[in-house]
Amino acid sequence: MATAADPTLDSDIDTDTPEPKPKYWETPMGKKVVAGGAAALALAIVAAIWLWQSEPEYRVLFSNYTDRDGGAITASLDQMGVKYKFSDGGNAILVPAEQVPSIRLKLAAQGLPRAGNVGFELLENQKLGTSQFVEQVNYQRSLEGELANSIQALAAVGSARVHLALPKPSVFVRDVQKPTASVLLNLQPGRTLDQAQVNAIVHLVASSVAELPASNVTVVDQNGNLLSDSANKAGKQLDPNQLKYVEALQQNIVKQVQSIIAPLVGQNNVRAEATAEVDFAQVDTAAEMYKPNSPPEPQAIRSQQTSESSGPGSTNPSGVPGALSNQPPGTATAPLDANGQPAAAPATATGPTRKDATTNYEVDKTVRYEQKPMGGIKRLTVGVVVNYRRSVDPATGKVTIKPLSAAEVAQINELVKQAMGYSQARGDTLNVTNAPFDGVDKPEDVAPDWWKDPANLPMAKDVAKWLFIALVLAFLYYRILRPILKPVMKTFDKAVEMPPEPEPEEPEPEPEPDLEAEAEAARQAEEEKQVIIYKSNLDMAKSLASNDPRIVANVIKEWLGAEQ
């Protein structure tokens, strides 16, 4: 009976619908292709992010070059296969930072850039038979190039050109002319030269050329500004150091005034300004003064001389005026006495006596030599403004202000005079004013929140960039790489966790076979197999009856028909 039911049962089971054909990406080969593509895409994205983040840093190779040198440099870089780019202004060539030293050495070996000034090396290739004029021109070019190279050593100077005008020597003094020099400076972007640096360049050029005075050196920058002004060198204008001295003096006076008044009225309740007139002229004075020495002033006799003289008498002139009275005297003869001997001279009358007296007195004079140093203060003008006194009601917190008293203002005035070094003889002026300050009692501005502060914007951009990169990498890892690597990692873990193979043991001697036990074991195994087959058929029949009762009904009908 079971034999008749089996064909019907098998025929009914074989009538199931076939399963649909899987798609390509669901097949094992398709899964491998999809996994490989996803891995390649993930690696490409990671590489792109790395290249975008690790872009090489570019630095300046050469700047302020000529068009000819720029073309030669870029052509050489193309031959060497070096990547380069230009700055925003186009006045500099940028290359990767780690290649700057090696590229400069390679370009220097090729003689690039060629815009450098030629110095005394120009005289090394003198040809035989060169004229004296050519030698003089080459010497002048060499001297100009050496001066330009020396000036370019300054940090603020990018490039320089020097022009010398050397007159021919003359044997006539009236025809002798002094040399002149002109210096053109191309300054670095954003750099300037102060007057001290300009004077240094002027004296450098003047000291390098024979008989060149500093007043004949002209310095001009690339914008056409005259840096070496003759008025400054002649002392007609203030020197920058003098201006700094005046400014420092005024600031020192203001600091002293505020420091002595602030403890009385508060740090933010006093303002002061000072103006100082400083005399930078150096004056040497020599004075010689005389005082009157006539009575009743005391007198000092320096020297005194007295002389007395007396002479013979003389008669008054007599006779008729005219030519006859003016005849010369006759020949003098000595008178003789009766014996022929010279007679004694007759007695003559004695003349008047003359006395002279000379007295010299000392002259009272004062000689004074005075030398005034430069930088003396001629006049000071100071203005001080003091805020009204501020008081806060502790109960209500209301702020009230009131002016200072006259005694307090007078006290502040005296303190300021002491602090500034007030001198009435010098003509100093001081004005102390008590007035309310505008905005002092207003509430202070509250600092903005950190996310509203514009100073934190660059940092926020950097944080956002790195956060985006971290999110992309996390997505690629958890959504693509991790699912692909998970089976591989499981296999690897199983291989790692697999216990080592046991060492082979020596075989134990086999016991003698027990035939009865083997037969009993075979019988039990056959029974267990029949039970398993029965349970399997029973389960299949139950499943078939629950799924399709009509088949069971047909089987029962077959069984009933066979029994009849």
LINSUL-V658191 format. One record per helix or strand. SS is the DSSP state (alpha for helix, beta for strand). FROM is the first residue (numbers start at 1). TO is the last residue. If there is no record, write none. Layout:
ss->SS from->FROM to->TO
ss->SS from->FROM to->TO
//
This chain:
ss->alpha from->2 to->13
ss->alpha from->24 to->26
ss->alpha from->28 to->53
ss->beta from->58 to->63
ss->alpha from->67 to->80
ss->beta from->84 to->86
ss->beta from->92 to->96
ss->alpha from->97 to->109
ss->alpha from->120 to->125
ss->alpha from->132 to->152
ss->beta from->157 to->165
ss->alpha from->173 to->175
ss->beta from->180 to->187
ss->alpha from->195 to->208
ss->alpha from->214 to->216
ss->beta from->217 to->221
ss->beta from->226 to->226
ss->alpha from->230 to->233
ss->alpha from->240 to->265
ss->beta from->270 to->279
ss->beta from->283 to->290
ss->beta from->301 to->312
ss->alpha from->324 to->326
ss->beta from->336 to->336
ss->beta from->342 to->342
ss->beta from->350 to->361
ss->beta from->365 to->372
ss->beta from->376 to->386
ss->beta from->389 to->392
ss->beta from->399 to->402
ss->alpha from->406 to->420
ss->beta from->429 to->434
ss->alpha from->454 to->497
ss->alpha from->515 to->547
ss->alpha from->549 to->563
//
